Amino acid sequence: MALLLHCLSLPEAVARTSLRPPTFVSRSGGVTALRVEVAPDLALTLHEADVTRQAALVDLALEAPSSSPSQDPYGVVLWPAAQVVASTLAATPLSGARVVELGAGTGLCALTAAARGASVLATDYRTEPLELLQASAQATSVELGRPLEVQTACFDVKSAACLPPGDILVAADLLYLQSTSEALARRCAEAVDTGYKMVLIGDCGRPGRSAFLSILRDHGYNECFVEIEGWALTGNRHELISSRGDPNSLTCKVCVGLLRLNSIPTK
């Protein structure tokens, strides 16, 4: 079940980051508050499930039928690609833009876009992550002293429903299953076909990356992931969620791939 991430010595080809690693702020009522830097001038409060709540979700997932995704426990914690995608959004002019996040989880990308002036729709196929995201949006709104335009909705990337309208589509750390990866690639093509101006995808080298890129190529896109230095949280994690349950080790460096699609395919 664990989504293993490897702490490593990064090769020279990997772009370095100036971002500081996420830090733990507090824990209360089953929720851990993190402080996550996405730009030199912007750090956000992000809520995720604490270890006890993670354990309860893991137990439910282990009891569920293997073919059922209904108890997926992974969306209630922050994953490394979210910070990389969020930092890219933070450096992009977003005032008045419509941003849609798929598989938002705890919603760092959505919160960053809203903090930069975008109107945001954050989606996930489960409600628990979206509840955490809403709490984070409220905290961020208080910190910034203004309301954020963040709406949430249940949406399954693999469903037959049309993609919500928008200008920028983002997704981070979704390529862990082949079926989800192929569906996300089709959503990327759908986004460009329906008027989106940009698509940003972040991935930590999950097993579905090759399937994702294959479907993109079928749609005429030959873009590749650019590897960037990122941060993984390794403390305060259930071992079957992060594979690293060491409370004495809080963060480590990982490679995060960033892929950008613009409105015209590069054949």
C-alpha positions as CSV (number, residue, x, y, z in Angstrom):
1,M,0.0,0.0,0.0
2,A,2.8,2.5,0.8
3,L,3.8,5.0,-1.8
4,L,7.5,4.7,-1.3
5,L,9.6,7.9,-1.8
6,H,13.4,7.7,-1.8
7,C,15.5,10.3,-0.1
8,L,18.6,10.7,-2.3
9,S,21.6,12.6,-3.4
10,L,20.2,14.6,-6.4
11,P,22.0,14.3,-9.7
12,E,23.5,17.5,-11.2
13,A,20.7,17.6,-13.9
14,V,18.1,18.2,-11.3
15,A,17.1,21.9,-10.9
16,R,17.7,23.1,-7.3
17,T,15.0,24.7,-5.3
18,S,15.3,27.7,-3.0
19,L,12.2,26.7,-1.1
20,R,12.5,25.7,2.5
21,P,11.0,22.4,3.5
22,P,7.5,22.2,5.1
23,T,7.5,22.5,8.9
24,F,5.1,21.2,11.5
25,V,3.2,23.9,13.4
26,S,0.6,22.2,15.6
27,R,-1.6,19.1,16.1
28,S,-5.2,19.2,17.4
29,G,-8.4,17.3,16.9
30,G,-7.0,14.8,14.4
31,V,-5.4,17.5,12.3
32,T,-1.8,18.5,11.9
33,A,-1.1,22.1,10.7
34,L,1.9,22.6,8.4
35,R,3.7,25.7,7.2
36,V,4.6,25.3,3.6
37,E,6.6,27.9,1.6
38,V,5.7,28.2,-2.1
39,A,7.5,31.5,-2.8
40,P,9.9,33.8,-0.9
41,D,7.0,36.0,-0.1
42,L,4.3,33.4,0.4
43,A,4.0,30.6,3.0
44,L,0.7,28.9,3.6
45,T,-0.9,27.0,6.5
46,L,-2.0,23.6,5.3
47,H,-4.1,21.1,7.3
48,E,-3.6,17.4,7.0
49,A,-4.7,14.3,8.9
50,D,-2.5,13.5,11.9
51,V,-0.9,10.1,12.5
52,T,-3.8,8.8,14.5
53,R,-6.3,9.7,11.8
54,Q,-4.0,8.3,9.1
55,A,-4.0,5.0,11.0
56,A,-7.8,4.9,11.1
57,L,-8.0,5.5,7.4
58,V,-5.3,2.9,6.7
59,D,-7.3,0.3,8.8
60,L,-10.5,1.1,6.7
61,A,-8.5,0.8,3.5
62,L,-7.1,-2.6,4.5
63,E,-10.6,-3.8,5.4
64,A,-12.1,-2.7,2.1
65,P,-12.2,-4.9,-1.0
66,S,-9.0,-4.7,-3.0
67,S,-11.0,-3.4,-6.0
68,S,-12.6,-0.6,-4.1
69,P,-11.0,2.9,-4.0
70,S,-13.5,4.2,-1.5
71,Q,-11.1,4.2,1.4
72,D,-8.0,5.6,-0.3
73,P,-6.0,7.1,2.6
74,Y,-3.4,9.0,0.6
75,G,-5.2,12.2,-0.1
76,V,-5.2,13.5,3.5
77,V,-1.5,14.3,3.6
78,L,0.9,16.6,1.7
79,W,3.0,15.0,-1.0
80,P,6.2,16.5,-2.5
81,A,5.0,17.4,-6.0
82,A,2.3,19.7,-4.6
83,Q,5.0,22.1,-3.3
84,V,6.8,22.2,-6.7
85,V,3.6,22.8,-8.7
86,A,2.4,25.3,-6.2
87,S,5.7,27.2,-6.4
88,T,5.3,27.3,-10.2
89,L,1.8,28.7,-9.8
90,A,3.1,31.3,-7.3
91,A,5.5,32.6,-10.0
92,T,2.7,32.8,-12.6
93,P,0.4,35.8,-13.2
94,L,-2.9,34.5,-12.0
95,S,-5.1,37.5,-11.1
96,G,-8.6,36.7,-12.6
97,A,-7.6,33.3,-13.9
98,R,-9.8,30.2,-13.4
99,V,-7.7,27.4,-11.9
100,V,-9.0,23.8,-11.6
101,E,-7.1,21.3,-9.5
102,L,-7.7,17.5,-10.0
103,G,-7.1,15.1,-7.2
104,A,-6.5,18.1,-5.0
105,G,-6.0,16.2,-1.8
106,T,-5.0,18.8,0.9
107,G,-5.0,21.4,-1.8
108,L,-1.7,23.3,-1.6
109,C,-1.8,24.1,-5.3
110,A,-5.4,25.4,-5.1
111,L,-4.6,27.5,-2.0
112,T,-1.5,29.0,-3.7
113,A,-3.5,29.9,-6.9
114,A,-6.2,31.6,-4.8
115,A,-3.6,33.5,-2.7
116,R,-2.3,34.8,-6.0
117,G,-5.7,36.1,-7.1
118,A,-7.1,33.2,-9.1
119,S,-10.7,31.8,-8.9
120,V,-10.1,28.2,-7.9
121,L,-12.1,25.0,-8.1
122,A,-10.4,22.2,-6.1
123,T,-11.7,18.7,-6.9
124,D,-11.2,15.3,-5.4
125,Y,-13.1,12.0,-5.6
126,R,-13.3,11.9,-1.8
127,T,-14.8,14.4,0.7
128,E,-12.3,14.1,3.5
129,P,-9.4,15.8,1.7
130,L,-11.7,18.6,0.6
131,E,-12.8,19.2,4.2
132,L,-9.2,19.6,5.2
133,L,-8.7,21.9,2.2
134,Q,-11.6,24.1,3.3
135,A,-10.1,24.5,6.8
136,S,-6.8,25.5,5.2
137,A,-8.5,28.0,3.0
138,Q,-10.2,29.6,6.1
139,A,-6.8,29.8,7.9
140,T,-5.1,31.3,4.9
141,S,-7.9,33.8,4.4
142,V,-7.4,35.0,7.9
143,E,-3.6,35.2,7.5
144,L,-3.9,37.2,4.3
145,G,-6.7,39.4,5.6
146,R,-9.0,38.8,2.6
147,P,-11.3,36.1,1.3
148,L,-10.0,33.5,-1.1
149,E,-12.0,32.4,-4.1
150,V,-11.8,28.6,-3.5
151,Q,-14.6,26.2,-4.2
152,T,-14.5,22.5,-3.7
153,A,-16.3,19.7,-5.6
154,C,-16.3,15.9,-5.8
155,F,-15.0,14.9,-9.2
156,D,-13.5,11.6,-10.4
157,V,-10.7,12.0,-13.0
158,K,-11.8,8.6,-14.4
159,S,-15.5,9.5,-14.7
160,A,-17.4,10.2,-17.9
161,A,-18.2,13.8,-16.7
162,C,-16.8,16.7,-18.6
163,L,-13.9,18.6,-17.2
164,P,-15.1,21.8,-15.5
165,P,-14.3,25.0,-17.4
166,G,-11.1,26.9,-16.6
167,D,-7.9,28.5,-17.8
168,I,-5.2,26.5,-15.9
169,L,-5.4,22.8,-15.0
170,V,-3.1,21.4,-12.3
171,A,-2.6,18.0,-10.7
172,A,0.1,16.7,-8.4
173,D,1.1,13.2,-7.3
174,L,-1.6,11.3,-9.1
175,L,0.4,8.9,-11.3
176,Y,0.4,6.0,-8.9
177,L,-2.0,3.7,-10.8
178,Q,-2.0,3.1,-14.5
179,S,-5.7,3.6,-14.9
180,T,-5.6,7.0,-13.1
181,S,-2.5,8.0,-15.0
182,E,-4.1,7.3,-18.4
183,A,-7.3,9.1,-17.4
184,L,-5.3,12.1,-16.3
185,A,-3.5,12.3,-19.6
186,R,-6.9,12.3,-21.4
187,R,-8.0,15.1,-19.1
188,C,-5.0,17.1,-20.0
189,A,-5.8,16.8,-23.7
190,E,-9.4,17.6,-22.9
191,A,-8.4,20.7,-21.1
192,V,-6.4,22.1,-24.1
193,D,-9.2,21.1,-26.5
194,T,-11.8,23.0,-24.4
195,G,-9.8,26.2,-24.1
196,Y,-7.5,25.9,-21.1
197,K,-4.3,27.9,-21.7
198,M,-1.9,25.8,-19.5
199,V,-1.7,22.5,-17.8
200,L,0.8,21.8,-14.9
201,I,1.4,18.2,-13.7
202,G,3.8,17.2,-10.9
203,D,5.0,13.7,-10.2
204,C,7.6,12.0,-8.0
205,G,8.4,9.2,-10.5
206,R,5.3,7.1,-9.7
207,P,4.7,3.8,-11.6
208,G,2.0,5.4,-13.9
209,R,4.3,8.1,-15.4
210,S,5.1,6.0,-18.6
211,A,1.4,5.3,-19.2
212,F,0.6,9.0,-18.7
213,L,3.2,10.1,-21.2
214,S,2.2,7.4,-23.7
215,I,-1.4,8.6,-23.8
216,L,-0.2,12.2,-24.1
217,R,1.9,11.2,-27.1
218,D,-1.2,9.6,-28.6
219,H,-2.9,13.0,-28.4
220,G,0.1,14.7,-30.1
221,Y,2.0,16.0,-27.0
222,N,5.7,15.2,-26.7
223,E,6.5,17.3,-23.6
224,C,8.6,15.6,-20.9
225,F,8.9,16.0,-17.2
226,V,11.7,18.4,-16.0
227,E,13.2,17.1,-12.8
228,I,13.3,19.6,-9.9
229,E,14.4,19.3,-6.3
230,G,11.6,18.9,-3.9
231,W,10.9,18.1,-0.2
232,A,9.2,15.1,1.3
233,L,7.8,15.0,4.8
234,T,9.0,11.8,6.5
235,G,8.0,12.4,10.1
236,N,4.4,12.3,11.5
237,R,3.5,9.8,8.8
238,H,1.9,6.4,9.1
239,E,4.4,3.9,7.7
240,L,1.9,2.4,5.2
241,I,1.2,5.9,3.8
242,S,4.7,7.2,3.4
243,S,6.9,4.1,4.1
244,R,8.8,6.3,6.6
245,G,7.3,6.3,10.0
246,D,10.4,7.8,11.7
247,P,9.3,10.7,13.9
248,N,12.9,11.8,14.3
249,S,13.4,12.5,10.6
250,L,11.1,15.3,9.4
251,T,12.0,16.0,5.8
252,C,14.3,14.7,3.0
253,K,15.1,15.8,-0.6
254,V,13.4,14.0,-3.5
255,C,13.2,14.5,-7.3
256,V,9.9,15.9,-8.5
257,G,9.1,16.0,-12.2
258,L,7.2,19.0,-13.6
259,L,5.4,18.8,-16.9
260,R,3.8,21.9,-18.6
261,L,1.4,21.8,-21.5
262,N,0.4,24.9,-23.4
263,S,-2.6,25.4,-25.7
264,I,-0.9,24.1,-28.8
265,P,0.5,20.5,-29.0
266,T,4.1,20.1,-30.0
267,K,4.0,17.3,-32.6
